Amino acid sequence: MTLLLAETEQLGSEEAEDLAFERRRGLRVAQQRPVKVFESTTSRYFGGRTEDVSSTGLRIELPAFAPIRTGETLNIHVGLSEQGESLANRRQMIPARVVWVNRSQSLKRGRLEVGVEFLASIAARLDAA
């Protein structure tokens, strides 16, 4: 606890505030890749793209009309690049839980932002404990 306080005092006020609100355990990498999302309640696929990637989840951008809600489970496949590689079928998709949905910032562009946590990583952590 003392170490965290000492580091926070050395940071600027904005940096310290960002550190205080950061909940992510893993390193976050800004990366834009195509994604394919399967939403099971409507049995529909949606295309989108990643905004950032970590070992435990993603921040993705989807069409504003996608019926995504916090707490629901999606199946996601992340493509290799924007070069047009085909996206995977449902058997190759990773289950992920929707942690948050932000419709306000991106609606102007007809998009919404979604934060998801991979369920496979949750299961791996529980098995390790």
Sequence and secondary structure as in RCSB ss.txt:
>XXXX:A:sequence
MTLLLAETEQLGSEEAEDLAFERRRGLRVAQQRPVKVFESTTSRYFGGRTEDVSSTGLRIELPAFAPIRTGETLN
IHVGLSEQGESLANRRQMIPARVVWVNRSQSLKRGRLEVGVEFLASIAARLDAA
>XXXX:A:secstr
 HHHHHHHHHS HHHHHHHHH    S  EE   EEEEEETTTTEEEEEEEEEE SSEEEEEEETT    TT EEE
EEE S TT      GGG EEEEEEEEE TTTGGGTEEEEEEEEHHHHHHHHHH 
